[in-house]
Amino acid sequence: MNTIYSWHQETWRILRQDNASLGHALLLKGRQGVGKLVFARQLAKSLLCDHPSVGGEACRNCQGCGWFEQGGHPDFRLILPEAMAEKKGASAALANEENTGVETGAEMESPGTGEPGSPKSKRKPSKQIRITQIRDITEFINMSSHQNGHKVVLIYPAETMNPEAANALLKNLEEPPPRTLFILVTHRAQYLLPTIRSRCCQIAMPAPDPATATAWLKEQGVRDPATCLASTGYAPLAALEFNDVIYLERHQAFVSQISVPGKFNPCVLAEEMQKSDLPTLVIWLQKWCYDLMSFRTTGKIRYHLDMLAPIESLASRINPRALATFLRVLNETLRLAHHPLNVRLFLEEMLFSYVMSVAPQEQPR
């Protein structure tokens, strides 16, 4: 991707009309699937370009742009969780934030590669950004830059930094060398340390309106953009992945079972889904429960437009208070999903709790 999405053009114009206003740290925050990572990539590339345009976009033809696209620019560092980098590779991760396995169907539970008996083969790749990765930045930012230009550090997703890494980053954010820019990209800014947020210029990355998103998805060849958008919370890049056959089949299999809570077996479903990305499953369940609650209280649904009949049937029998409590529990469950002690037990507990929360309410005698 070498262009800025249309819904981010104004944000780009504001940021690039005066380079000095960038400061030393930016925090790009917003809904997952709106293109924050693509924007961050283009911003970094433009700062490292030898001949940027009047509008601040990279020329795509200079030596700096070539190095950047090949993943070898000496003044750029990308910091990703190990699992994300190993699964998709840095270049692919930068290409599409919805294909990185953070909240998608990507399976990041596979063991690390390496020869049997090697240290790397004995543990799963980390889903967190570790302190060693942040410490490596210190030497990088204190080295002389290529041709006295910028040095850029891109951290994605910033909320995956473990506490030690976050605290180490604070030291680098306090007094960075001149012409050094940290770009943090996050789907959940509230999970970052307040001290990190306060040291960054926070940029709320907008999502496109439904009409713009639908038109863009049609250009990408999505067959049913309205359904895909609704299913992903109106995030266009997420809708692209939802259009994938394998992802769609997995989602439909999950939703079809939880739509009849009195008939499916939580243990069986947990076993079937235990190799899937856990945050993805939690988010699927959150969206389903949201639609149940929304239909019960307003008669409208947001995500599952093609499931109106089962939602109407189930919503009429639930206890709204119990479901509201479960939705709050799911918020904490999503945080735990990134590092569960036992995947199958985690799923079983979540699914049993769901069944209890949508159990038919007792009728007054």
C-alpha positions as CSV (number, residue, x, y, z in Angstrom):
1,M,0.0,0.0,0.0
2,N,1.6,3.2,-1.2
3,T,-1.2,5.7,-0.7
4,I,-3.1,7.3,2.2
5,Y,-6.7,6.1,2.5
6,S,-9.2,8.8,1.6
7,W,-10.7,9.0,5.1
8,H,-7.2,9.8,6.4
9,Q,-6.3,12.5,3.9
10,E,-7.2,15.4,6.2
11,T,-5.3,13.9,9.1
12,W,-2.3,13.5,6.8
13,R,-2.6,17.1,5.6
14,I,-2.6,18.4,9.2
15,L,0.4,16.4,10.3
16,R,2.5,16.9,7.2
17,Q,1.9,20.6,6.6
18,D,4.5,21.4,9.4
19,N,7.0,18.7,10.2
20,A,8.0,20.5,13.4
21,S,4.6,19.8,14.9
22,L,5.2,16.1,14.9
23,G,7.2,16.4,18.1
24,H,9.1,13.3,19.2
25,A,6.3,10.9,19.8
26,L,2.9,10.2,18.1
27,L,0.2,7.9,19.4
28,L,-2.1,6.9,16.6
29,K,-5.2,5.5,18.2
30,G,-8.6,4.2,17.0
31,R,-10.7,1.3,16.0
32,Q,-8.8,-1.7,14.6
33,G,-9.3,-2.1,10.9
34,V,-9.4,1.6,9.8
35,G,-5.8,1.7,8.5
36,K,-3.8,3.1,11.3
37,L,-0.8,1.0,10.6
38,V,-0.8,1.8,6.9
39,F,-0.9,5.5,7.8
40,A,2.0,5.1,10.2
41,R,4.0,3.2,7.6
42,Q,3.5,6.0,5.1
43,L,4.4,8.7,7.6
44,A,7.6,6.9,8.5
45,K,8.4,6.4,4.8
46,S,7.8,10.0,3.9
47,L,10.1,11.2,6.7
48,L,12.9,8.9,5.4
49,C,12.3,9.8,1.7
50,D,15.0,11.8,-0.1
51,H,12.6,13.7,-2.2
52,P,9.1,13.9,-0.6
53,S,6.3,15.6,-2.6
54,V,4.9,19.0,-1.7
55,G,2.1,17.2,0.2
56,G,4.7,15.3,2.2
57,E,4.2,11.9,0.5
58,A,7.2,9.7,-0.2
59,C,8.4,9.8,-3.8
60,R,8.7,5.9,-4.0
61,N,11.7,6.2,-6.3
62,C,14.6,7.3,-4.2
63,Q,17.2,5.1,-2.5
64,G,15.5,5.8,0.9
65,C,12.1,4.6,-0.4
66,G,13.8,1.5,-1.9
67,W,15.4,0.6,1.4
68,F,12.2,1.2,3.3
69,E,10.1,-1.1,1.0
70,Q,12.8,-3.8,1.2
71,G,12.7,-3.6,5.0
72,G,16.3,-2.5,5.3
73,H,16.3,1.3,5.9
74,P,19.1,2.0,8.4
75,D,17.1,4.8,10.1
76,F,13.9,2.8,10.7
77,R,13.0,0.2,13.3
78,L,9.7,-1.7,13.5
79,I,8.9,-3.3,16.9
80,L,6.3,-6.1,16.8
81,P,5.4,-9.0,19.1
82,E,7.5,-12.0,18.2
83,A,4.5,-14.1,17.3
84,M,3.2,-11.5,14.9
85,A,6.6,-11.0,13.2
86,E,7.2,-14.8,12.8
87,K,3.7,-15.6,11.6
88,K,3.3,-12.9,9.0
89,G,6.7,-11.2,8.7
90,A,7.4,-7.5,9.2
91,S,6.5,-6.5,5.6
92,A,3.2,-8.3,5.7
93,A,2.3,-6.9,9.1
94,L,2.9,-3.4,7.8
95,A,0.8,-4.0,4.7
96,N,-2.5,-4.7,6.5
97,E,-3.2,-4.2,10.2
98,E,-6.1,-6.7,10.0
99,N,-3.9,-9.6,8.9
100,T,-1.5,-9.5,11.9
101,G,-3.3,-11.9,14.2
102,V,-4.1,-9.4,16.9
103,E,-7.8,-9.7,16.7
104,T,-8.2,-11.7,13.6
105,G,-8.4,-15.4,12.7
106,A,-4.7,-15.7,12.4
107,E,-3.5,-18.6,14.6
108,M,-0.5,-17.5,16.6
109,E,-0.3,-20.5,18.9
110,S,2.0,-22.5,16.7
111,P,5.4,-23.4,18.3
112,G,8.5,-21.4,17.3
113,T,10.6,-22.7,14.4
114,G,14.0,-24.1,14.9
115,E,15.9,-27.4,15.2
116,P,14.6,-29.9,17.8
117,G,16.2,-29.1,21.1
118,S,17.1,-25.6,20.2
119,P,16.0,-22.8,22.6
120,K,13.7,-21.4,20.0
121,S,11.8,-24.6,19.5
122,K,11.0,-25.0,23.2
123,R,8.6,-22.1,23.6
124,K,5.8,-20.4,21.7
125,P,6.6,-17.0,20.1
126,S,5.6,-14.2,22.5
127,K,2.5,-12.2,21.8
128,Q,3.9,-9.4,23.8
129,I,6.6,-6.8,23.0
130,R,9.4,-7.5,25.4
131,I,11.8,-5.3,27.3
132,T,14.8,-6.6,25.2
133,Q,13.1,-5.3,22.1
134,I,12.8,-1.8,23.7
135,R,16.3,-1.8,25.1
136,D,17.6,-2.5,21.6
137,I,16.1,0.9,20.5
138,T,18.4,2.8,22.8
139,E,21.5,2.1,20.9
140,F,19.7,2.7,17.6
141,I,18.4,6.2,18.4
142,N,21.7,7.3,19.7
143,M,23.6,6.4,16.5
144,S,24.1,9.0,13.8
145,S,21.3,8.9,11.3
146,H,21.9,8.3,7.6
147,Q,22.6,11.6,5.8
148,N,21.6,13.5,9.0
149,G,17.9,12.7,8.5
150,H,15.2,11.4,10.7
151,K,15.3,8.2,12.8
152,V,11.9,6.6,13.2
153,V,10.7,3.9,15.6
154,L,7.3,2.3,14.9
155,I,5.7,0.2,17.7
156,Y,2.7,-1.9,16.9
157,P,0.4,-2.7,18.6
158,A,1.6,-0.5,21.4
159,E,-0.7,-2.1,24.0
160,T,1.1,-5.4,23.7
161,M,4.2,-4.1,25.5
162,N,4.6,-5.9,28.7
163,P,5.0,-3.7,31.9
164,E,8.8,-4.0,31.8
165,A,8.9,-2.9,28.1
166,A,6.5,-0.1,28.7
167,N,8.6,1.3,31.6
168,A,11.8,1.0,29.4
169,L,10.1,2.9,26.6
170,L,9.3,5.8,29.1
171,K,13.0,6.4,29.5
172,N,13.5,6.8,25.7
173,L,10.5,9.1,25.4
174,E,11.7,11.5,28.1
175,E,14.7,12.9,26.2
176,P,15.1,11.4,22.7
177,P,17.8,12.6,20.4
178,P,16.9,15.4,17.9
179,R,15.1,14.3,14.7
180,T,13.9,11.1,16.4
181,L,10.3,10.2,16.1
182,F,8.4,7.4,17.9
183,I,5.2,6.3,16.3
184,L,3.0,4.2,18.6
185,V,-0.1,2.6,17.0
186,T,-2.8,1.2,19.3
187,H,-6.3,-0.2,19.1
188,R,-6.8,0.3,22.9
189,A,-5.1,3.4,24.2
190,Q,-6.6,2.9,27.6
191,Y,-4.3,-0.1,28.1
192,L,-1.2,2.0,27.8
193,L,0.5,3.6,30.8
194,P,-0.9,7.1,31.4
195,T,2.7,8.4,31.5
196,I,3.3,7.0,28.0
197,R,0.1,8.6,26.7
198,S,1.0,12.0,28.3
199,R,4.4,12.0,26.5
200,C,2.8,11.5,23.1
201,C,0.8,13.7,20.8
202,Q,-2.4,11.7,20.5
203,I,-4.0,11.4,17.1
204,A,-7.5,9.9,16.9
205,M,-7.6,8.1,13.5
206,P,-11.1,8.4,11.9
207,A,-13.1,5.6,10.4
208,P,-14.8,6.2,7.1
209,D,-18.5,6.7,6.9
210,P,-20.5,3.6,5.7
211,A,-21.0,4.9,2.2
212,T,-17.2,5.6,1.7
213,A,-16.3,2.2,3.3
214,T,-18.8,0.4,1.1
215,A,-17.5,2.1,-2.1
216,W,-13.9,1.2,-1.2
217,L,-14.8,-2.4,-0.5
218,K,-16.5,-2.7,-3.8
219,E,-13.3,-1.5,-5.5
220,Q,-11.5,-4.3,-3.6
221,G,-13.8,-6.9,-5.1
222,V,-15.8,-7.6,-1.9
223,R,-19.0,-9.3,-2.9
224,D,-21.3,-8.2,0.0
225,P,-19.7,-5.1,1.5
226,A,-22.7,-4.2,3.6
227,T,-22.7,-7.5,5.5
228,C,-18.9,-7.6,5.8
229,L,-18.9,-4.1,7.2
230,A,-21.6,-4.8,9.7
231,S,-20.0,-8.0,10.9
232,T,-16.7,-6.2,11.6
233,G,-18.1,-3.1,13.3
234,Y,-17.7,-0.9,10.1
235,A,-14.0,-1.2,9.9
236,P,-13.1,-1.6,6.2
237,L,-9.8,-3.3,6.5
238,A,-11.3,-5.9,8.8
239,A,-14.1,-6.4,6.3
240,L,-11.5,-7.4,3.7
241,E,-10.5,-10.3,5.9
242,F,-14.1,-11.2,6.7
243,N,-14.6,-11.7,3.0
244,D,-12.0,-14.5,3.1
245,V,-13.7,-17.9,2.7
246,I,-11.8,-19.7,5.5
247,Y,-12.3,-16.8,8.0
248,L,-15.9,-16.6,7.1
249,E,-16.5,-20.3,7.5
250,R,-14.8,-20.3,10.9
251,H,-16.9,-17.3,12.1
252,Q,-20.2,-18.8,10.8
253,A,-19.4,-22.1,12.6
254,F,-18.8,-20.3,15.8
255,V,-21.9,-18.1,15.6
256,S,-24.2,-20.9,14.4
257,Q,-23.4,-22.8,17.6
258,I,-23.7,-20.0,20.1
259,S,-27.0,-18.9,18.5
260,V,-28.6,-22.1,20.1
261,P,-27.1,-22.0,23.6
262,G,-29.4,-24.8,24.8
263,K,-28.1,-27.3,22.2
264,F,-24.3,-26.7,21.8
265,N,-21.7,-28.3,24.1
266,P,-19.2,-25.6,25.4
267,C,-16.5,-28.3,25.9
268,V,-16.8,-29.5,22.3
269,L,-16.8,-26.0,20.9
270,A,-13.8,-25.1,23.0
271,E,-11.9,-28.1,21.6
272,E,-12.8,-27.1,18.1
273,M,-11.7,-23.5,18.5
274,Q,-8.7,-23.9,20.8
275,K,-6.2,-23.4,18.0
276,S,-7.9,-20.1,16.9
277,D,-6.7,-16.7,17.9
278,L,-8.3,-16.2,21.4
279,P,-8.9,-12.4,21.2
280,T,-10.7,-13.0,17.9
281,L,-13.1,-15.4,19.6
282,V,-13.8,-13.1,22.5
283,I,-14.6,-10.3,20.1
284,W,-16.9,-12.5,18.1
285,L,-18.8,-13.4,21.3
286,Q,-18.8,-9.7,22.4
287,K,-20.4,-8.7,19.1
288,W,-23.0,-11.5,19.3
289,C,-24.0,-10.5,22.9
290,Y,-24.1,-6.8,21.9
291,D,-26.6,-7.6,19.2
292,L,-28.7,-9.7,21.7
293,M,-28.8,-6.8,24.1
294,S,-29.4,-4.2,21.5
295,F,-32.3,-6.1,20.0
296,R,-33.8,-6.7,23.4
297,T,-33.6,-3.0,24.3
298,T,-34.0,-1.2,21.0
299,G,-35.2,-3.8,18.4
300,K,-32.0,-3.1,16.3
301,I,-28.9,-5.1,15.6
302,R,-25.5,-3.9,14.5
303,Y,-23.2,-6.8,13.5
304,H,-25.2,-9.9,12.5
305,L,-27.6,-8.6,9.9
306,D,-28.2,-12.0,8.5
307,M,-29.1,-13.5,11.9
308,L,-32.2,-11.5,12.7
309,A,-34.5,-14.5,13.3
310,P,-32.3,-16.4,15.8
311,I,-31.3,-13.1,17.6
312,E,-35.0,-12.2,17.9
313,S,-35.9,-15.6,19.3
314,L,-33.0,-15.7,21.8
315,A,-33.3,-12.1,22.9
316,S,-36.9,-12.4,23.8
317,R,-36.1,-15.0,26.5
318,I,-32.9,-13.7,28.1
319,N,-32.4,-11.8,31.3
320,P,-31.0,-8.4,30.3
321,R,-29.3,-7.8,33.6
322,A,-27.4,-11.1,33.4
323,L,-26.3,-10.5,29.9
324,A,-25.2,-6.9,30.8
325,T,-23.0,-8.4,33.6
326,F,-21.5,-10.9,31.2
327,L,-20.7,-8.2,28.7
328,R,-18.7,-6.4,31.3
329,V,-16.9,-9.6,32.2
330,L,-16.0,-10.1,28.5
331,N,-14.0,-6.8,28.6
332,E,-11.7,-8.3,31.2
333,T,-11.7,-11.6,29.4
334,L,-10.4,-9.9,26.3
335,R,-7.3,-8.7,28.2
336,L,-6.7,-12.2,29.6
337,A,-7.1,-13.7,26.1
338,H,-3.6,-12.5,25.1
339,H,-1.8,-14.8,27.6
340,P,-4.1,-17.5,29.0
341,L,-2.6,-20.2,31.2
342,N,-4.7,-22.9,29.5
343,V,-6.4,-22.2,26.2
344,R,-9.0,-24.9,26.4
345,L,-10.0,-24.2,30.0
346,F,-10.1,-20.5,29.1
347,L,-12.6,-21.1,26.3
348,E,-14.7,-23.6,28.3
349,E,-15.1,-21.1,31.2
350,M,-16.0,-18.3,28.8
351,L,-18.6,-20.4,26.9
352,F,-20.2,-21.9,30.0
353,S,-20.5,-18.3,31.4
354,Y,-22.2,-17.3,28.1
355,V,-24.7,-20.1,28.3
356,M,-25.6,-19.1,31.9
357,S,-25.9,-15.5,30.9
358,V,-28.5,-16.2,28.2
359,A,-30.4,-18.8,30.1
360,P,-34.2,-18.1,29.9
361,Q,-35.3,-15.8,32.6
362,E,-37.8,-17.1,35.1
363,Q,-41.3,-16.0,34.5
364,P,-43.1,-14.4,37.5
365,R,-45.7,-16.7,39.1
